[in-house]
Amino acid sequence: MSTRRQFLVGAGAALTGMAAAGRASGRLVPSGNPVDPLRIAGSGMDGLEKPLVVSTWNHGVPANAAAFEILSRGGRALDAVETGVRVCEADPSIRSVGYGGLPDREGHVTLDACIMDEKGHAGSVAFLQNIMHPISVARKVMEETPHVMLVGEGARRFAVESGFPEEDLLTESSREAWQQWLQKADYQPWAPQSDPSLQPAHDTISMLAIDRNGNLSGSCTTSGLAFKMHGRVGDSPIIGASLFVDNEVGGACATGVGEEVMKTVGSFLIVELMRQGMTPQAACREGVRRIVARNPKAGELQVGYLAIDRHGRTGAYAIQPGFQFAVQSKSGAELIDAAHWDF
């Protein structure tokens, strides 16, 4: 596969090694070749300058910019990943996150989010309604309660008591899309690449950052699969599924059909594989391989993984083509097509 890279802000040589992470297809090792490129440093750079932020999809570009403002001033990675994804939560043009997210089949916008810091602390909310910034509520859960997750009405009450305003998150354009969907009520957890008009139905934003002190944090936030059953919760608020951070090793995050990520505890798996010596790229590919190996219908689904290790090396891999991830360091910003499985 030939990877298309779109430079957004003067990305320099410090980022060029990351493009190699997107040039491989599912079959990375030629037949008979004894060298496994997944076991060598071909998915990033040793000692990439810090700070660094990476996130999923093209809406990760403005999110990264907001996060990097904090990182460039010497701020904490945790503050960066919260601030970054809030940009997407407040953008009504992003149909899969926060305000403007596509509703469930009953017309309700329900939000999921989680956050994790360098100390292993975590917080999350699920099935949250009428609150624009679930990521900030998740951080409040982490820092101000003895719990990790709050859901539904309890999460909403906690948010209101914590000072978050209630507001209608269903925009007119999302309402129209839902009413149009009701005419056929054809539920597609993932739209094929041939129908790009439906792609926004699944593109969560997940973000990982490493700050000047070498500390890692991550965040994930979404309105979930469009037109899902009322009450459905995916991987996005599940620590270990959509997101996992271990400051001694690295972090990983996910996007796509959350049910498949949950069944393989994908982000935790990827971090553990990095602990065992795999590069971030190799670990992301193995995470995808686990899904493909156990699900005969994997070719009809999309899951994308993104990872960063404590040295600043990155990796990304998806089941299908089309998954992009955004990167920003002091050398610039870049949007990269991830490698994907070769069926």
QUIPEGI-V140302 format. One record per helix or strand of 3 or more residues. SS is the DSSP state (@ for helix, = for strand). FROM is the first residue (numbers start at 1). TO is the last residue. If there is no record, write none. Layout:
BEGIN
SS&FROM&TO ; SS&FROM&TO
END
This chain:
BEGIN
=&5&9 ; @&13&22 ; @&37&39 ; =&52&56 ; @&60&72 ; @&77&89 ; =&111&116 ; =&122&128 ; @&134&144 ; =&149&151 ; @&152&161 ; @&172&182 ; @&196&201 ; =&205&210 ; =&216&222 ; =&243&246 ; =&250&256 ; @&258&264 ; @&266&275 ; @&280&294 ; @&298&300 ; =&303&309 ; =&314&318 ; =&324&329 ; =&332&337
END
